[in-house]
Structures are given as structure tokens and as C-alpha cells.
Amino acid sequence: MNRAIVCLLAAGLLLTAGTPAWARDAKGKIKSYDETTQVVEFEDGTQYVITDKVKTTEKIKVGKQVKVTYDEQDGKNMVTALEEEAP
């Protein structure tokens, strides 16, 4: 009985250990964009790194209101999608 419980707990830990974090969304106005580092900064100071998953960077303009979808990796907000929002 105890052995079965230990096996179930171990299996549960293995299944959840590899589970990726859910993507998050954030909205804000772009304060700055560094094309070299691919870092976008919102007016609130939050920074996001644009990844290769973002198909176009034409929407990234200072002063634009945008919505980003991102994953946190190694303490950085890695953008996987970017949409322009109505002001």
C-alpha cells in the first residue's frame, strides 16, 4: 500500500516537473524599442524581449498601444506574439 502511494506521488511529480508555464498577456504603451537587443519597454518600465516567433516588428513603434503575449524564461519576458491595440 505504501509502495503504491510513493509510486503515485513520484509519477505526479514527474508529470508536473516538465509542465511549461502558461503564457501571459500584458498591454501597454511602448516607451522605447532597441532594435539591436530586441527589447521593448512599456511606459510602466516593464521590459519584454521580442523573439523570432513574432512575425513582424513593423508594429513596434514608440507611442503605440500594444498587447504582448509572453513567457517568462530565465527572469526575462520573452514575447511570442504582439498585437496593436486601439488607443
PASEBA-1860 file (N, C-alpha, C; in nm, 3 decimals):
! residues 87
1> MNRAIVCL> 0.082/-0.120/0.000/0.000/0.000/0.000/0.087/0.126/0.000 ~ 0.183/0.131/0.093/0.271/0.247/0.099/0.353/0.261/-0.028 ~ 0.392/0.148/-0.084/0.471/0.150/-0.206/0.391/0.208/-0.322 ~ 0.261/0.176/-0.328/0.175/0.227/-0.433/0.158/0.379/-0.421 ~ 0.146/0.427/-0.301/0.131/0.572/-0.277/0.258/0.645/-0.319 ~ 0.372/0.591/-0.283/0.500/0.652/-0.320/0.515/0.656/-0.471 ~ 0.477/0.549/-0.539/0.485/0.545/-0.686/0.393/0.649/-0.749 ~ 0.273/0.663/-0.696/0.179/0.764/-0.749/0.232/0.906/-0.727
9> LAAGLLLT> 0.287/0.933/-0.611/0.343/1.065/-0.584/0.461/1.094/-0.675 ~ 0.547/0.996/-0.695/0.663/1.014/-0.783/0.618/1.040/-0.926 ~ 0.518/0.966/-0.972/0.467/0.985/-1.108/0.407/1.125/-1.123 ~ 0.335/1.170/-1.022/0.276/1.304/-1.026/0.382/1.413/-1.033 ~ 0.489/1.397/-0.958/0.599/1.493/-0.962/0.667/1.496/-1.098 ~ 0.686/1.382/-1.157/0.748/1.376/-1.290/0.661/1.443/-1.395 ~ 0.531/1.424/-1.385/0.441/1.484/-1.484/0.435/1.636/-1.471 ~ 0.439/1.689/-1.350/0.429/1.833/-1.332/0.563/1.903/-1.347
17> AGTPAWAR> 0.674/1.833/-1.331/0.806/1.896/-1.340/0.834/1.949/-1.480 ~ 0.784/1.882/-1.582/0.811/1.924/-1.719/0.701/2.011/-1.779 ~ 0.604/2.048/-1.698/0.492/2.127/-1.748/0.536/2.271/-1.769 ~ 0.520/2.326/-1.890/0.559/2.464/-1.914/0.464/2.562/-1.847 ~ 0.514/2.681/-1.819/0.430/2.785/-1.761/0.332/2.836/-1.866 ~ 0.218/2.880/-1.822/0.119/2.936/-1.914/0.165/3.071/-1.963 ~ 0.136/3.098/-2.088/0.171/3.228/-2.146/0.087/3.336/-2.078 ~ 0.143/3.452/-2.068/0.075/3.565/-2.006/0.055/3.675/-2.110
25> DAKGKIKS> -0.040/3.763/-2.084/-0.065/3.878/-2.170/-0.040/4.005/-2.091 ~ 0.004/4.108/-2.161/0.022/4.240/-2.100/-0.011/4.345/-2.205 ~ -0.070/4.454/-2.161/-0.100/4.565/-2.250/-0.027/4.689/-2.201 ~ 0.017/4.770/-2.295/0.085/4.893/-2.256/0.125/4.975/-2.375 ~ 0.172/5.096/-2.345/0.220/5.188/-2.448/0.371/5.176/-2.455 ~ 0.423/5.163/-2.577/0.567/5.147/-2.597/0.640/5.278/-2.567 ~ 0.733/5.269/-2.473/0.816/5.384/-2.436/0.944/5.386/-2.519 ~ 1.001/5.265/-2.541/1.124/5.256/-2.621/1.136/5.118/-2.682
33> YDETTQVV> 1.216/5.113/-2.789/1.244/4.985/-2.856/1.387/4.988/-2.905 ~ 1.466/4.890/-2.861/1.605/4.878/-2.903/1.613/4.765/-3.006 ~ 1.634/4.800/-3.132/1.637/4.701/-3.239/1.754/4.604/-3.225 ~ 1.863/4.648/-3.167/1.981/4.563/-3.151/1.955/4.450/-3.052 ~ 1.901/4.485/-2.936/1.875/4.385/-2.832/1.734/4.326/-2.841 ~ 1.650/4.384/-2.927/1.511/4.341/-2.944/1.429/4.358/-2.816 ~ 1.461/4.460/-2.737/1.391/4.485/-2.611/1.294/4.601/-2.628 ~ 1.168/4.573/-2.589/1.063/4.675/-2.587/1.040/4.711/-2.441
41> EFEDGTQY> 1.029/4.841/-2.414/0.998/4.885/-2.279/0.865/4.959/-2.282 ~ 0.775/4.920/-2.191/0.647/4.990/-2.177/0.667/5.113/-2.088 ~ 0.568/5.202/-2.090/0.577/5.325/-2.009/0.587/5.295/-1.860 ~ 0.538/5.177/-1.817/0.547/5.143/-1.674/0.684/5.087/-1.636 ~ 0.776/5.078/-1.735/0.912/5.031/-1.708/0.933/4.883/-1.731 ~ 0.827/4.808/-1.756/0.839/4.664/-1.782/0.905/4.642/-1.917 ~ 0.999/4.548/-1.922/1.070/4.520/-2.046/1.034/4.381/-2.098 ~ 1.028/4.372/-2.231/0.994/4.248/-2.300/1.094/4.226/-2.414
49> VITDKVKT> 1.137/4.102/-2.431/1.230/4.067/-2.538/1.150/4.007/-2.654 ~ 1.164/4.064/-2.772/1.094/4.015/-2.890/1.169/3.892/-2.942 ~ 1.097/3.780/-2.958/1.158/3.657/-3.006/1.131/3.638/-3.155 ~ 1.191/3.535/-3.211/1.171/3.503/-3.352/1.028/3.462/-3.383 ~ 0.950/3.429/-3.280/0.810/3.390/-3.301/0.723/3.508/-3.344 ~ 0.769/3.630/-3.316/0.696/3.750/-3.359/0.730/3.771/-3.506 ~ 0.628/3.761/-3.590/0.650/3.760/-3.735/0.696/3.894/-3.791 ~ 0.650/4.003/-3.735/0.688/4.134/-3.788/0.717/4.230/-3.674
57> TEKIKVGK> 0.813/4.316/-3.696/0.843/4.418/-3.596/0.794/4.555/-3.642 ~ 0.720/4.559/-3.753/0.669/4.686/-3.804/0.572/4.753/-3.707 ~ 0.504/4.673/-3.626/0.407/4.726/-3.531/0.474/4.789/-3.409 ~ 0.603/4.767/-3.394/0.674/4.816/-3.277/0.721/4.959/-3.301 ~ 0.642/5.052/-3.254/0.674/5.194/-3.269/0.648/5.263/-3.135 ~ 0.739/5.353/-3.098/0.725/5.428/-2.974/0.592/5.503/-2.976 ~ 0.519/5.493/-2.865/0.391/5.561/-2.850/0.270/5.475/-2.885 ~ 0.292/5.360/-2.948/0.181/5.271/-2.985/0.135/5.190/-2.865
65> QVKVTYDE> 0.004/5.169/-2.860/-0.056/5.083/-2.758/-0.059/4.941/-2.815 ~ 0.001/4.845/-2.742/0.009/4.708/-2.790/-0.028/4.608/-2.680 ~ -0.054/4.486/-2.725/-0.074/4.374/-2.634/0.032/4.270/-2.670 ~ 0.105/4.225/-2.569/0.205/4.121/-2.592/0.164/3.994/-2.519 ~ 0.195/3.882/-2.581/0.182/3.752/-2.517/0.325/3.706/-2.493 ~ 0.353/3.664/-2.371/0.492/3.632/-2.337/0.502/3.517/-2.239 ~ 0.619/3.457/-2.239/0.656/3.354/-2.141/0.775/3.406/-2.063 ~ 0.781/3.374/-1.936/0.897/3.413/-1.857/1.001/3.303/-1.865
73> QDGKNMVT> 1.122/3.340/-1.909/1.233/3.245/-1.921/1.358/3.309/-1.864 ~ 1.416/3.244/-1.767/1.538/3.294/-1.704/1.523/3.438/-1.656 ~ 1.406/3.471/-1.603/1.382/3.603/-1.549/1.353/3.711/-1.653 ~ 1.340/3.671/-1.781/1.311/3.767/-1.887/1.173/3.738/-1.946 ~ 1.103/3.843/-1.988/0.973/3.830/-2.051/0.993/3.815/-2.202 ~ 0.977/3.692/-2.251/1.003/3.659/-2.390/0.873/3.664/-2.470 ~ 0.861/3.762/-2.560/0.738/3.785/-2.636/0.724/3.682/-2.748 ~ 0.606/3.619/-2.752/0.576/3.522/-2.857/0.473/3.575/-2.955
81> ALEEEAP> 0.402/3.683/-2.918/0.304/3.745/-3.007/0.287/3.891/-2.967 ~ 0.261/3.976/-3.067/0.242/4.118/-3.044/0.129/4.167/-3.133 ~ 0.031/4.235/-3.072/-0.082/4.289/-3.147/-0.097/4.437/-3.116 ~ -0.131/4.512/-3.218/-0.159/4.654/-3.196/-0.297/4.669/-3.135 ~ -0.311/4.755/-3.037/-0.437/4.780/-2.967/-0.489/4.918/-3.005 ~ -0.619/4.933/-2.998/-0.678/5.065/-3.021/-0.638/5.157/-2.905 ~ -0.608/5.283/-2.934/-0.564/5.374/-2.826/-0.674/5.404/-2.727
END
